[in-house]
Amino acid sequence: MKALEALPEAFLERFERIIPATDLRRALRSFITDKRTAFRVNTLVTDVVSVIVSLDREGLHAEPVPWSVDGFSVASDRRDELLSSAAYHRREIYIQNPSSMVPPLVLAPMPDEEILDLTAAPGSKTHQMACMMGNTGRITAVESARPRYYKLRENMRLHAAENVRPFFQDGTLTWRHRPEYFDRVLLDAPCSSE
């Protein structure tokens, strides 16, 4: 697996300690196999059927992410076409890896709840929760890195997530000022796919 040589030695050593020997080869192979381009339907502005029909008309046949009601993917060589699609330009889809879709599903935010999302940028999981909540309740989305905060804020604006309030601050300050205020807290740190 020649392409794996680009991975840092320390990472590979750690990976070998974490992954059982029976699964190691398959896990390493996953770093070099072509990944499908995944996305979620932005249910704040449209519905799943309309998007899938629109993409089909453009020759993009999306396959469902098996465990997600609004997650789909296209072949990796169709990514540019997906990013040129009408659905993408109308902000009806949000590009997001399937692994990134899992934490909000586990958290299971409910409509009208108060959610704290720490390390929120660029906003994929934040937006997913806004969709799950039907833009009700409130998501306090905290980001401590200035450029990432602005990206988060712009993504929420562009994708109609009106129940999200982005904050540029250290997340430890947020809960200290409002103890026992939030119904649920999402902290996906570090979000490194490790």
Disulfide bonds with the S-S distance in Angstrom:
none
